[in-house]
Amino acid sequence: MEPTNAACSIEKMPTLTRLIIVLAILAGLVYAGMVALVTFVHPTQTEMTIRVPSEKLNPKPQQPK
C-alpha cells in the first residue's frame, strides 16, 4: 500500500509547477508587506522651503553674436 502523506505528493510535483507556486507565494508575501506598510506607517508632514536664485527664474538675455 502506498503512503498518502503530503511529502510524497510534493516529490511527484513537476519542477515548473513548484517554481510557479514558490514565486506566487513570494509575490503574495511582498504584496502583503506593501499593504502592511501602507496601513501602519504614517509619514510626518513638515514645511520645507527651498531658495531658488533669481538668476534661475529670470535669466539674463544673451547678447547676439
C-alpha positions as CSV (number, residue, x, y, z in Angstrom):
1,M,0.0,0.0,0.0
2,E,1.3,3.5,-0.9
3,P,1.8,6.2,1.7
4,T,-0.6,9.1,1.3
5,N,1.3,11.7,3.2
6,A,1.9,15.2,1.9
7,A,5.7,14.7,1.4
8,C,5.0,12.1,-1.2
9,S,2.8,14.3,-3.3
10,I,5.3,17.1,-3.2
11,E,8.0,14.9,-4.6
12,K,5.8,14.0,-7.6
13,M,5.1,17.6,-8.4
14,P,6.8,18.9,-11.6
15,T,9.6,21.3,-11.2
16,L,8.0,24.1,-13.2
17,T,4.8,23.9,-11.1
18,R,6.8,24.0,-7.9
19,L,8.7,27.1,-9.2
20,I,5.5,28.9,-10.1
21,I,3.9,28.1,-6.7
22,V,7.0,29.4,-4.9
23,L,7.1,32.6,-7.0
24,A,3.4,33.1,-6.3
25,I,3.9,32.7,-2.6
26,L,6.8,35.2,-2.6
27,A,4.8,37.7,-4.6
28,G,2.0,37.4,-2.1
29,L,4.4,38.0,0.8
30,V,5.8,41.1,-1.0
31,Y,2.3,42.4,-1.6
32,A,1.2,41.7,2.0
33,G,4.3,43.6,3.1
34,M,3.4,46.6,1.0
35,V,-0.2,46.6,2.3
36,A,1.2,46.5,5.8
37,L,3.5,49.5,5.2
38,V,0.6,51.5,3.7
39,T,-1.7,50.6,6.5
40,F,0.6,51.1,9.5
41,V,3.2,53.7,8.6
42,H,2.1,57.3,8.5
43,P,4.6,59.9,7.3
44,T,5.1,63.1,9.1
45,Q,4.4,66.2,7.1
46,T,6.8,69.2,7.6
47,E,7.1,72.5,5.9
48,M,10.0,72.8,3.5
49,T,11.5,75.9,2.0
50,I,13.9,75.9,-0.9
51,R,15.6,79.1,-2.0
52,V,15.8,79.5,-5.8
53,P,18.3,82.1,-7.0
54,S,16.6,84.8,-9.1
55,E,19.1,84.1,-12.0
56,K,17.4,80.8,-12.5
57,L,13.9,82.3,-12.6
58,N,14.7,85.3,-14.7
59,P,17.8,84.6,-16.8
60,K,19.6,87.5,-18.4
61,P,19.2,87.5,-22.2
62,Q,22.2,86.5,-24.1
63,Q,23.9,89.1,-26.3
64,P,23.6,88.2,-30.0
65,K,27.0,87.5,-31.7
